[in-house]
Amino acid sequence: MTKRTTALVFVLTSCLALNAQELAKRFMQVAMSPDGSRIAWVEATSGGSQIFVGDLYAAHFAPKRVSANAENRSSDETNVAWAPDGTRLAFLSDTEKSGQAQIYVADIRSGSVRKLTDLTGFLSDPRWSPDGQSIAILFTENAPRAAGPLMPMTPETGVIHSKIYEQRLTRVEVNSGKLQQISPADMYVYEYDWSPDGHTFATIAAHGEGDANWYLAQLYTLPTTGGKMKAIYKPPLQIAIPRWSPDGLNIAFIGGIMSDEGSTGGDIYVVPASGGDARDVTPDVSASASEIYWKSPSTILFAESIDGQSGISTVDLNAGKVDLLWTGPEVVSTGGWGSTSLSLRGDNLSSAIIRSSAAHPPEIWTGAIGQWTQLTHANDEVHPPWGDMESRHWTNGQTKIQGWLMYPTGYDPTQKYPMVVVVHGGPASMVRPSWPLRFFNVYELSQRGYFVLFPNPRGSYGFGEAFTEANVKDFGYGDFRDILAGVDDVIRTSPVDTHRVGITGWSYGGYMTMWAVTQIHRFAAAVAGAGLSDWLSYYGENDIDQWMIPYFGKSVYEDPGVYARSAPINFVDNVKTPTLMLVGERDGECPAPQSREFWHALKWFNVPTELVIYAGEGHVFFKPEDQRDAMERLMGWFDRYLKPASVAQTVSR
């Protein structure tokens, strides 16, 4: 289960929130050249995305567009990767056929762009070989859709069979364009890294269907010329980010309980490249590593989620000593999910990042870690219309919990305000005060006169692996009490009307919303996005069922009781709270029947409810009209039940 967010309109004040979000330029990726002289980034456009490259050593920084599109048509151009010499840039572009990317190589000195492949299927994550002679790519031949469970699932009709499209590691010679699929046809490769000598790949891979079996993936090595994959390490939980040490003797990776492919957090492990026992080198860190970089054979630099913030640290493998280099209440990333990460110069002395917060829209910054200088000023005129956001801490028994509280716009401490609790997805994730994205932008609640509480309950990243694993076999119990303790803390310290508190969330947040209204009558309104009502039926309906085993211990067929105790549907006769449900028709992570089942039960018990299923959408909504409609409905639902009639009518005009 996952999360993500977007901004939408309802009234004039909401339009201001929409304008701030929509006007902000979005940076999708940033990459610094190995010698630190150039920087490349990807910007989102109304019709796709564009790539820009700039010379950091020039007297006047004047970035230029790099494109395979000579006619300047709308296209998606993404996934930039620098060659080792820093003079060439590989990227993906669908300029010839919309939706079908190919690999292109741009010579930055001459400005020429050359097409390298002519493939049919899904491509991602190009990486140059250390000698600059080849580019590796993850390629899913003839794939009917983009990889990943967030995408709308392919409709199933007729005789249902297990047609598997394997994502294979593929190598392309830059000069000749000769292509070779390296990994076996029966293996799905999720991530990889070149060895320093260019002779071997480290891969995270699994047999079978890609979306579900990421949770079972192991660490392998594979000759870059092809051949048999060698199993190096079978983890007890999930692993991500394989990275070779500079001397080629070890491979580092992040391991821990992870509920979503791409949302990475855990401890850092190091295993011999020849195989053997993996060593946890950050066992006592009260944070969750999200990206790793070798500084030397004995030192790892890593990015992390820490106490609701971003952080960057180093760990000395010999001494076991961890040093925090920088931390801040913002998002520092290179793109993607927005997990803390940075693009480093070859000597690690300089870096490039996309930096944003709830108060400042994204911009690109460069420089030494923690001493970055703002490079772009694309969003200088964009200002947030929502209120301030502050970190809050509270306790549930002996457990310390952190969250973020957003104030209403124009906050007046002499007034009483309604509040909406927003539970993040995952559950292995963490809320930071980021600039909102285009899907499920609940910051607009602040603009409409609400406090908004974003808790990071047990199960979240940012507080150590034991905290992330603390909701195993306990969904809806300890984590829900953590959330309620946060509500109590805010009501005790801020002017929130205890009778006008609502709850919402997407994915795991949608589940927790459904769970909340079955357990207590404290919430006056609820909106469950892509919720989950019945763990037992869900097990056979979703496309990523393997994520559930680490959290529940066994399959639902072996231990239905552990699933039943956390299923909202088993307590649905207790619901009194008006509840709206929103879900995508082709959601493979939290299928629409889960929302329909809960809606059907609420109708039986005469609870005010509404269900909206969005045609063709998956776990994340991509159509702007659906994004707008979902948020209009969410805002209208809370205004209806959390605001006095006179206020709600005034706001909705």
C-alpha positions in Angstrom: 0.0 0.0 0.0 1.2 3.5 -0.7 0.7 7.1 -0.6 0.9 10.2 -2.8 -0.8 13.6 -3.0 -2.4 16.3 -5.4 -4.1 19.7 -5.2 -7.7 20.5 -6.3 -10.3 23.3 -6.2 -13.7 23.9 -4.7 -14.1 27.6 -4.0 -12.1 30.9 -4.5 -9.8 30.3 -1.5 -9.2 26.7 -2.7 -8.3 28.1 -6.2 -5.4 29.9 -4.6 -4.1 26.6 -3.2 -4.5 25.1 -6.6 -2.7 27.9 -8.3 0.2 27.7 -5.9 0.5 24.0 -6.6 -0.1 24.0 -10.3 2.1 27.0 -10.9 5.1 25.5 -9.2 7.5 23.9 -11.6 8.1 20.3 -10.8 11.6 18.8 -11.0 11.5 15.0 -11.5 15.2 14.2 -11.4 18.6 15.8 -10.9 22.0 14.3 -11.7 25.5 15.8 -11.3 28.2 14.8 -13.7 31.0 12.6 -12.2 33.5 15.5 -12.4 31.0 18.0 -10.9 31.3 20.3 -13.9 27.7 19.8 -15.2 24.3 19.2 -13.9 21.3 17.6 -15.7 17.7 17.7 -14.6 14.2 16.7 -15.7 11.3 19.1 -15.5 7.7 18.1 -15.8 5.6 19.9 -18.5 1.9 19.9 -19.3 2.5 17.4 -22.0 5.3 15.3 -20.6 8.8 16.2 -19.4 12.0 17.9 -20.6 15.7 17.6 -19.9 18.1 20.5 -19.2 21.9 20.6 -18.8 23.9 23.4 -17.4 27.7 24.1 -17.0 28.4 24.8 -13.3 31.8 26.3 -14.0 30.5 28.8 -16.6 30.7 32.5 -15.7 27.0 32.7 -16.3 24.8 29.6 -15.6 22.7 29.2 -18.8 21.1 25.7 -19.0 20.1 24.3 -22.4 17.5 21.8 -23.3 18.7 18.4 -24.4 16.2 16.5 -26.5 15.6 13.8 -29.1 12.7 15.8 -30.3 13.8 18.2 -33.0 10.3 19.5 -33.7 9.7 20.4 -30.0 6.6 18.2 -29.7 5.3 17.1 -26.3 7.0 14.0 -25.2 8.4 12.3 -22.1 12.1 12.6 -21.8 13.4 11.2 -18.5 15.9 8.9 -16.6 19.1 10.9 -17.2 22.4 9.1 -16.6 25.9 10.6 -17.1 28.7 8.7 -18.8 31.8 8.3 -16.6 33.7 11.0 -18.6 30.8 13.5 -18.1 30.6 14.4 -21.7 27.7 12.2 -22.7 24.2 11.8 -21.3 21.9 8.8 -21.7 18.2 9.3 -21.3 14.9 7.8 -22.3 12.5 9.5 -24.7 9.2 8.5 -26.3 9.5 11.2 -29.0 9.0 8.8 -31.9 6.0 7.0 -30.4 4.1 8.2 -27.4 4.3 5.8 -24.5 7.2 3.8 -26.0 10.5 5.0 -24.7 13.9 4.4 -26.3 17.5 5.0 -25.2 19.2 8.1 -26.6 22.7 9.4 -26.0 23.5 13.1 -26.2 27.0 14.4 -26.7 27.0 17.5 -24.5 30.0 19.1 -26.3 28.6 18.9 -29.9 24.9 18.9 -29.0 24.2 15.8 -31.2 21.7 13.3 -30.0 21.7 9.7 -31.2 19.0 7.0 -30.8 20.4 3.8 -29.4 17.5 1.3 -29.3 14.4 0.2 -31.1 12.5 -1.8 -28.5 8.9 -2.7 -27.6 8.1 -2.7 -24.0 8.9 -0.9 -20.8 12.4 0.6 -20.1 13.8 2.1 -16.9 17.0 2.9 -15.0 19.8 3.3 -17.6 23.3 3.1 -16.1 26.7 3.4 -17.9 29.4 0.7 -17.5 32.5 2.0 -15.7 34.4 2.1 -19.0 31.7 4.0 -20.8 31.3 1.4 -23.5 27.9 0.0 -22.6 24.6 1.1 -21.0 22.6 -1.3 -18.9 18.8 -0.9 -18.8 15.9 -2.7 -17.1 13.7 -3.9 -20.0 10.3 -5.6 -19.8 9.7 -6.8 -23.4 6.1 -6.4 -24.7 4.9 -5.2 -21.4 1.2 -4.1 -21.6 1.7 -1.3 -19.1 4.4 0.5 -17.1 6.0 -1.6 -14.3 4.8 -1.3 -10.7 1.7 -1.9 -8.7 0.8 1.8 -8.6 -0.2 1.6 -12.3 -3.7 0.7 -13.4 -3.9 -3.1 -13.6 -4.6 -4.7 -17.0 -8.3 -5.8 -17.1 -8.8 -9.5 -16.7 -11.4 -11.2 -18.9 -11.8 -14.7 -20.4 -9.7 -17.5 -19.1 -7.4 -16.1 -16.4 -3.9 -17.4 -16.5 -0.5 -16.2 -15.1 1.0 -14.4 -18.0 4.3 -13.1 -16.6 6.3 -10.2 -18.2 9.8 -10.4 -16.7 11.8 -7.2 -16.3 15.3 -8.3 -17.5 18.7 -6.7 -17.1 19.8 -5.7 -20.6 23.1 -4.4 -21.9 23.5 -2.1 -25.0 26.8 -1.4 -26.7 27.0 2.4 -27.2 29.0 2.3 -30.5 27.2 -0.5 -32.3 23.8 -0.5 -30.6 24.1 -4.3 -30.1 21.7 -5.5 -27.4 21.9 -8.4 -25.1 19.4 -9.5 -22.5 21.7 -10.5 -19.6 19.5 -11.9 -16.9 17.6 -15.2 -17.3 14.1 -15.1 -18.8 12.5 -16.5 -15.7 13.8 -13.8 -13.3 12.4 -10.4 -12.6 15.2 -7.9 -11.9 14.2 -4.9 -9.7 17.5 -3.1 -9.1 21.1 -3.5 -10.1 24.6 -2.0 -9.9 27.8 -2.4 -12.0 30.9 -3.7 -10.2 33.8 -1.3 -10.2 35.7 -3.4 -12.9 32.6 -3.6 -15.0 32.6 -7.4 -15.1 29.7 -8.2 -12.8 26.3 -7.0 -11.9 24.8 -7.0 -8.4 21.0 -7.5 -8.7 18.0 -7.7 -6.6 15.7 -10.2 -8.3 13.0 -12.8 -7.8 11.3 -15.6 -9.8 7.7 -15.0 -11.0 5.4 -12.0 -11.2 7.1 -8.7 -10.6 4.6 -6.7 -8.6 4.1 -9.3 -5.9 7.4 -11.1 -5.7 9.5 -8.0 -4.9 8.9 -8.9 -1.3 10.7 -12.2 -1.8 13.6 -10.8 -3.8 17.2 -11.9 -3.1 20.6 -10.5 -3.8 22.4 -12.1 -6.8 25.5 -11.5 -8.9 25.6 -11.9 -12.6 28.4 -11.7 -15.2 27.9 -8.7 -17.4 28.3 -10.9 -20.5 25.4 -13.1 -19.3 25.1 -16.5 -17.7 23.9 -18.0 -14.5 22.9 -15.8 -11.6 24.7 -16.6 -8.3 22.6 -16.2 -5.1 24.6 -14.1 -2.6 22.1 -13.4 0.1 18.5 -14.4 1.0 17.1 -11.8 3.3 14.5 -12.4 6.1 12.6 -9.3 5.0 12.9 -6.9 2.0 16.1 -5.4 0.5 16.8 -2.5 -1.8 19.7 -0.3 -3.2 22.5 -2.8 -4.0 25.8 -0.9 -4.1 29.3 -2.3 -4.8 32.2 -1.2 -2.6 35.0 0.7 -4.5 37.4 -2.2 -4.1 34.8 -4.7 -5.4 35.0 -6.9 -2.4 31.6 -6.1 -0.8 28.1 -5.2 -1.6 26.0 -2.9 0.6 22.2 -2.8 0.6 19.3 -1.6 2.7 17.3 -4.2 4.5 14.1 -4.2 6.7 10.4 -4.5 6.5 9.1 -2.5 3.6 5.5 -2.3 2.5 6.1 -0.8 -0.9 8.6 -1.3 -3.7 10.3 2.0 -4.2 9.6 3.3 -0.7 12.9 2.4 0.9 13.8 2.3 4.6 15.8 0.2 7.0 19.2 -0.7 8.2 22.4 -0.8 6.1 23.9 -4.3 5.5 27.2 -5.3 4.0 27.8 -8.8 2.5 31.0 -10.2 0.8 30.6 -10.1 -3.0 31.5 -13.7 -3.1 28.6 -14.6 -0.7 28.4 -15.1 3.0 26.8 -13.6 6.1 25.4 -10.0 5.9 26.4 -7.7 8.6 24.1 -4.9 9.9 26.3 -1.9 10.2 23.6 0.5 11.5 21.8 -1.7 14.1 21.2 1.0 16.7 20.4 4.0 14.5 17.1 5.7 15.3 16.5 6.4 11.6 15.7 4.6 8.4 18.4 4.6 5.6 16.9 5.4 2.2 20.0 5.6 -0.1 23.7 4.5 0.2 27.0 5.7 -1.3 30.4 4.3 -0.7 33.0 7.0 0.2 35.8 4.4 0.7 36.0 0.6 1.2 35.5 1.3 5.0 33.0 4.2 5.0 29.5 4.5 3.7 27.6 7.8 3.2 23.9 7.4 3.5 20.7 9.4 3.3 17.9 8.7 5.8 14.5 9.5 7.2 14.9 10.7 10.8 12.3 11.9 13.3 10.0 13.2 10.5 12.9 14.9 8.8 15.6 14.3 6.1 19.1 13.4 7.2 22.6 12.5 5.8 25.1 10.5 7.8 28.2 8.4 7.5 29.1 5.0 9.0 32.6 3.8 9.7 32.5 0.0 9.0 35.5 -0.7 11.1 34.5 1.3 14.2 30.8 1.0 13.8 30.6 4.7 14.4 27.7 6.7 12.8 28.1 10.5 12.3 25.2 12.7 11.4 26.3 15.3 8.8 23.1 17.2 8.2 19.4 17.0 9.1 16.5 19.3 8.2 12.7 19.5 8.1 12.4 19.4 4.4 12.6 17.0 1.4 16.1 16.6 -0.1 16.0 14.1 -3.0 17.0 13.4 -6.6 13.4 12.7 -7.6 11.4 9.5 -7.7 9.4 8.9 -4.6 11.0 11.8 -2.8 12.9 9.6 -0.4 16.0 11.4 0.9 18.8 11.1 -1.6 21.4 13.1 -3.4 23.5 13.0 -6.6 27.2 13.1 -5.8 30.3 14.1 -7.7 32.7 11.3 -8.2 34.9 12.4 -5.2 31.8 12.9 -3.0 32.8 16.5 -2.3 29.9 18.1 -4.1 26.3 17.1 -4.6 23.1 18.1 -6.4 19.6 17.9 -4.9 16.0 18.8 -5.4 15.1 20.7 -2.2 11.6 21.6 -1.0 9.4 22.0 2.0 5.8 22.9 2.8 6.9 26.6 2.9 9.1 26.5 -0.2 8.4 24.9 -3.6 11.1 22.7 -5.3 14.3 24.1 -6.6 17.7 22.6 -7.5 20.6 23.2 -5.1 24.2 22.3 -5.4 27.3 22.2 -3.2 28.9 20.4 -0.3 26.5 18.4 1.9 24.6 20.7 4.1 26.1 23.8 2.5 24.1 23.8 -0.7 23.5 26.9 -2.8 20.3 27.5 -4.7 20.9 27.0 -8.4 17.4 27.5 -10.0 14.8 30.1 -9.2 11.9 28.7 -11.2 9.5 29.0 -8.4 10.5 32.3 -6.8 7.1 33.8 -7.4 5.1 30.8 -6.0 4.1 31.1 -2.4 2.1 28.7 -0.3 -1.4 29.7 0.6 -1.7 27.0 3.4 -0.7 27.6 7.0 2.5 26.9 8.9 3.6 23.4 9.7 5.4 22.4 12.9 6.8 19.2 14.3 5.0 17.7 17.3 6.0 15.0 19.7 3.8 13.0 22.0 3.8 9.7 23.8 1.6 6.6 23.9 2.6 4.8 27.0 6.4 4.4 26.7 6.5 5.0 23.0 7.5 8.4 21.6 5.6 9.4 18.5 6.3 12.3 16.1 4.0 14.0 13.6 3.4 17.3 11.8 0.7 19.8 12.5 -0.4 22.2 9.8 -2.2 25.4 11.0 -5.2 26.9 9.3 -4.4 29.8 7.0 -4.9 33.1 8.8 -4.7 31.3 12.2 -6.4 33.1 15.1 -5.6 31.6 18.5 -8.9 33.0 19.9 -11.0 30.9 17.5 -11.9 27.2 17.7 -11.1 25.2 14.5 -12.1 21.8 13.1 -9.2 19.4 12.4 -8.7 16.5 10.0 -6.2 13.7 10.8 -4.4 12.5 7.7 -2.8 9.0 8.0 -0.1 8.3 5.5 0.1 5.3 3.3 2.5 2.4 3.6 2.6 1.8 6.5 6.4 1.8 5.9 6.7 5.4 5.0 7.1 8.8 6.8 5.4 12.2 6.5 7.8 15.2 6.0 6.7 18.8 5.4 7.0 18.5 1.6 5.6 20.7 -1.1 2.4 18.9 -2.2 2.3 16.8 -5.4 -0.7 16.6 -7.7 -2.5 13.6 -6.1 -4.4 13.8 -2.8 -3.2 17.3 -1.8 -4.8 17.6 1.7 -2.9 20.9 2.3 -6.0 22.5 0.9 -7.8 21.7 4.1 -5.6 24.3 5.8 -6.7 26.9 3.3 -10.3 26.1 4.1 -9.9 26.7 7.8 -8.8 23.3 9.2 -5.9 22.2 11.4 -4.4 19.1 9.7 -2.5 16.5 11.8 0.0 14.2 10.0 1.0 11.5 12.5 4.0 9.1 12.0 2.7 6.2 14.1 4.6 2.9 14.8 5.2 1.2 11.5 6.6 4.4 10.0 10.1 5.1 8.9 12.4 7.5 10.7 12.7 6.0 14.2 14.7 2.8 13.7 13.9 -0.6 12.4 12.3 -1.8 15.7 9.8 1.0 15.4 9.0 0.2 11.8 8.4 -3.4 12.7 6.3 -2.5 15.8 2.9 -3.0 14.0 3.6 -6.5 12.9 0.5 -8.7 13.7 -1.0 -5.6 15.3 -2.6 -3.5 12.5 -5.2 -1.1 14.0 -4.1 -1.5 17.6 -0.8 0.1 18.7 -0.6 2.2 15.6 -4.2 3.5 16.1 -3.5 4.3 19.7 -0.5 6.3 18.6 -2.7 8.4 16.3 -5.4 8.9 19.0 -2.7 10.1 21.5 -1.6 12.6 18.9 -5.2 13.9 18.5 -5.4 14.2 22.3 -2.1 16.2 22.4 -3.3 18.6 19.7 -6.6 19.2 21.4 -4.9 19.8 24.7 -2.5 22.4 23.3 -4.3 24.0 20.4 -7.7 25.5 19.8 -9.3 22.5 18.1 -13.0 21.7 18.6 -13.1 18.2 19.9 -16.5 17.6 18.3 -15.3 18.6 14.8 -12.5 16.2 14.1 -12.3 14.1 10.9 -10.0 11.4 9.6 -8.8 10.5 6.1 -5.9 8.8 4.3 -5.0 6.8 1.2 -4.1 3.2 1.0 -2.9 2.2 4.5 -4.3 5.6 5.5 -7.6 4.5 3.9 -7.5 1.3 5.8 -6.8 3.1 9.1 -9.8 5.5 8.3 -12.1 2.5 7.9 -10.7 1.0 11.0 -11.1 4.2 13.0 -14.8 4.5 12.4 -15.4 0.9 13.5 -13.6 1.3 16.8 -14.7 4.7 18.2 -17.3 7.4 17.5 -14.8 10.2 18.1 -14.5 11.3 14.4 -17.4 13.3 13.0 -16.6 12.5 9.4 -14.2 10.3 7.4 -12.9 9.9 3.8 -11.3 6.6 3.0 -9.1 6.7 -0.1 -8.3 3.3 -1.6 -9.2 1.7 1.7 -9.0 -1.9 2.9 -12.0 -3.3 4.7 -11.5 -7.1 4.9 -8.1 -8.6 5.1 -9.5 -12.1 4.4 -11.1 -11.2 1.0 -8.4 -8.7 0.2 -5.7 -11.4 0.3 -7.2 -13.1 -2.8 -8.1 -9.8 -4.6 -4.9 -7.8 -4.6 -1.9 -8.1 -6.9 0.8 -7.8 -4.3 -0.3 -10.4 -1.7 3.3 -11.3 -0.7 3.7 -8.0 1.2 1.3 -9.4 3.8 3.3 -12.3 5.0 6.0 -10.3 6.9 3.3 -8.3 8.6 0.9 -11.1 9.5 3.3 -14.1 9.8 1.4 -16.5 7.6 -0.9 -16.5 4.7 -4.6 -15.9 5.3 -5.3 -19.6 4.5 -2.9 -20.7 7.2 -3.9 -18.2 10.0 -7.1 -16.4 9.2 -7.5 -15.3 12.8 -4.6 -12.9 12.7 -6.1 -11.2 9.7 -9.7 -11.2 11.1 -8.8 -9.3 14.3 -7.6 -6.3 12.2 -10.4 -6.3 9.6 -12.7 -3.3 9.8 -15.6 -5.3 8.2 -15.8 -7.5 11.3 -16.6 -4.4 13.5 -18.7 -2.6 10.9 -22.0 -2.7 13.0 -20.3 -0.2 15.3 -20.0 2.5 12.7 -21.9 5.8 13.1 -19.5 8.2 11.3 -20.5 9.5 7.8 -17.9 8.0 5.5 -17.0 8.8 1.9 -15.0 6.2 -0.1 -12.8 7.0 -3.2 -11.0 4.3 -5.2 -9.6 3.6 -8.7 -11.4 1.0 -10.8 -8.2 -0.8 -11.7 -6.4 -0.5 -8.4 -4.3 -3.6 -7.9 -2.9 -2.6 -4.4 -6.2 -1.9 -2.7 -8.9 -3.2 -5.2 -12.2 -1.4 -5.6 -14.3 -4.3 -4.1 -12.7 -3.5 -0.7 -14.3 -0.1 -0.7 -17.5 -1.4 -2.1 -17.8 -4.0 0.6 -17.5 -1.4 3.3 -19.9 1.0 1.5 -22.4 -1.8 1.2 -22.3 -2.6 4.9 -22.6 1.1 5.9 -25.7 1.4 3.7 -27.2 -1.7 5.5 -26.7 0.1 8.8 -28.1 3.4 7.5 -24.8 5.2 8.0 -24.4 8.3 5.7 -22.0 7.1 3.0 -21.0 7.5 -0.6 -18.7 5.4 -2.9 -17.0 6.8 -6.0 -15.0 4.5 -8.3 -12.9 6.2 -10.9 -12.9 4.6 -14.3 -9.5 3.4 -15.5 -7.5 4.7 -12.5 -5.1 2.6 -10.5 -3.8 3.1 -7.0 -2.7 6.6 -7.9 -4.9 8.8 -10.1 -3.3 10.3 -13.2 -6.2 12.0 -14.9 -6.4 15.7 -13.8 -10.2 15.6 -13.9 -10.2 12.7 -11.5 -7.7 14.3 -9.2 -9.9 17.4 -9.1 -13.1 15.5 -8.6 -11.7 13.4 -5.7 -10.5 16.4 -3.8 -13.7 18.4 -4.4 -15.6 15.5 -2.9 -13.3 15.2 0.0 -13.4 18.9 0.9 -17.2 19.0 0.4 -17.6 16.0 2.7 -15.6 17.5 5.5 -17.3 20.9 5.1 -20.7 19.2 5.3 -20.0 17.4 8.5 -17.3 19.4 10.3 -18.4 22.9 9.8 -21.6 24.7 11.0 -24.1 25.0 8.2 -23.7 28.8 7.9 -19.9 28.5 7.6 -20.0 25.6 5.2 -22.5 27.4 2.9 -20.4 30.6 2.9 -17.2 28.7 2.1 -18.8 26.6 -0.7 -20.2 29.7 -2.6 
